[in-house]
Amino acid sequence: MPSAEETSVHEDRPRALPARPDGPDVRPTRRDRIAAAGSELIGGPAGRWAARGDDNWFTPVRVVVLVTIGVFALGMVQKLPCYNWAWFRGTSSQYTHACYSDIPHLFVGRGFSEGLIPYFDRLPGDMEYLEYPVLTGVFMQFAAWIGGIAGGSGQQQQQMYWMINAGLLMICAAVIAVCVARTHRRRPWDGLLVALAPAFALTATINWDLLAVALTAAAMLMWSRGRVLAFGILIGLATAAKLYPVLLLGPLLVLCWRAGKWREFATAMLGAAAAWLAVNLPVMLLAPEGWKKFYTFSQERQIDFGSFWLIITQRTGEPIDVEKVNTYATLLMILACAGIALLILRAPRRPRFAQVAFLVVAAFILTNKVYSPQYVLWLIPLAALARPRWRDFLVWQACEVMYYLGIWMYLAYTTSPKHQGLPPEGYQVAIALHLLGTLYLCAVIVRDILMPERDGVRQDGSDDPAGGVLDGASDVFVLGPAAHPPRHAAHAVEGPRVEWGTRAGSGPGAGPQPSA
């Protein structure tokens, strides 16, 4: 028998959460009414004796990838009116057909058609240098080099440039689908949320955002496997392509603080900084004026489409100084991040990484002074991991599709001589729908965090399947109600039932224990 002193030592030692439940893949058609109803189009939910993925070439990941490619191709077809003529004949027609893309226009407008090198060669006109992060600039230049081999007229070169970029972005889309399908080991079918997202197909080839989204999705996959250095490197590369991925490090810091995983977070941070510097430092040293254009442009940019700031200025008729907007937007973002940090530390169970990652990126989108329609791509993979419920996902997607149509109809109204399209009042409604849809998804995710028994991912007793080193880790620092929470029980749908108790070391029986 151990001595009383030995017993006390063992009781004070942090205890890990139960191991992640093993078992067959979670089939959404058995849990989600919307998924079950939608499956009737292909014969209904899989039966009890349906062939498992290991015995069939059509594994869940392969199906998700094939669906992603198919839907992406449909999005390309939707751009055909612009590809054939609307990009090259005035401005209004590309808006009335809702098929606008930056790609062919910037091929000419940013000097790629003339062989200018991004960041190094000065551009004619007001935009002196390319206003994109370095890795995106490399992606754009790579596509231009491939297109330069084919030659052709000006219009043919623009068409070729868009087509090459669309092919490269399709590869990015496939990578995103694979990563989302594999991040939660037992939930590969959640990748269909990405594959079938209508806003994904509509906005995928507007700009180059899918490069950063693919790198971020790959980073999330690496973190879920406990490969923290690979996660950091991929986040650093993603930040070199678009600024938003660096936001994920904020909630991850607080999660690691709560779980005491300082070494792992430091490793991820070092990997991210090294990768970002490896991409940026050569351009920063050799072409400093061109390199900093992205950052100065972001600061100097006026209030633009899609933001609630635009609603304010249009409704009041009073412009807001850009410096004030930058200050207000930064303060709102800081307040939102502080709220997310408190939520992480006070929640009865440590939130899942995907949940707080979605919240922090959504906060940035909601408070920013511009919302381009392709920014929805940043959130789609995170939404599929944070809240894999078809009803809520489709409600949000419906709002985003309405915004997608609204911005093009508004631009058609402002550019056509007869003002055919959506007037400012209608566009303000479209912006409000986008804001409300995003806030709605944020609200249900916060509810899942505060009431973890309602989190569909945790209903089989899992902790955080995408949490990597955080999955099953004990808490070492919490605040408020989390220090003495009630015993939350996850209502089992399949797999073991788990009850979650107080934080480790808070008294006898500290740490979560499996129920009988």
Helices and strands as residue ranges (DSSP letters): H 4-12, G 28-30, H 33-38, G 39-42, G 53-55, H 60-78, H 80-84, G 86-88, H 92-96, H 102-109, G 112-114, H 134-150, H 154-183, G 188-190, H 191-195, H 198-203, H 209-224, H 228-241, G 244-248, H 249-259, H 262-286, H 288-291, H 293-300, H 308-316, H 322-346, H 353-367, G 373-375, H 376-386, H 390-415, H 424-450, G 452-454, G 456-458, G 468-470, G 480-483, E 488-489, E 498-500, E 513-514
